[in-house]
């Protein structure tokens, strides 16, 4: 399973992208900004 990092400040958009990708067997992790994703 491939893992995709999503950086998006709009929660609705991020959840929609995550839902679509997870339906296609991708693993996703969502963050509000780039700084959060580095921690």
C-alpha positions in Angstrom: 0.0 0.0 0.0 1.4 3.4 -1.0 1.3 6.2 1.6 0.4 9.8 0.5 1.0 12.9 2.6 -1.7 15.6 2.1 -1.0 19.2 3.2 -4.2 21.3 2.9 -5.6 24.0 5.2 -9.2 23.4 4.2 -10.5 20.4 6.2 -13.4 19.7 3.8 -11.1 19.5 0.8 -8.5 17.4 2.7 -11.1 14.9 3.9 -12.6 14.6 0.4 -9.1 13.9 -1.1 -8.4 11.4 1.7 -11.7 9.6 1.1 -11.1 9.2 -2.6 -7.5 8.0 -2.2 -8.4 5.5 0.5 -11.1 4.1 -1.7 -8.3 3.4 -4.3 -6.2 1.5 -1.6 -3.9 4.4 -0.7 -2.9 5.2 2.9 -3.2 8.9 3.6 -2.1 11.3 6.3 -3.4 14.9 6.4 -1.8 18.0 7.9 -2.9 21.7 8.0 0.5 23.0 7.0 4.0 21.9 6.1 5.4 22.6 9.6 3.0 20.1 11.1 4.0 17.5 8.6 7.7 17.7 9.5 7.1 16.9 13.2 
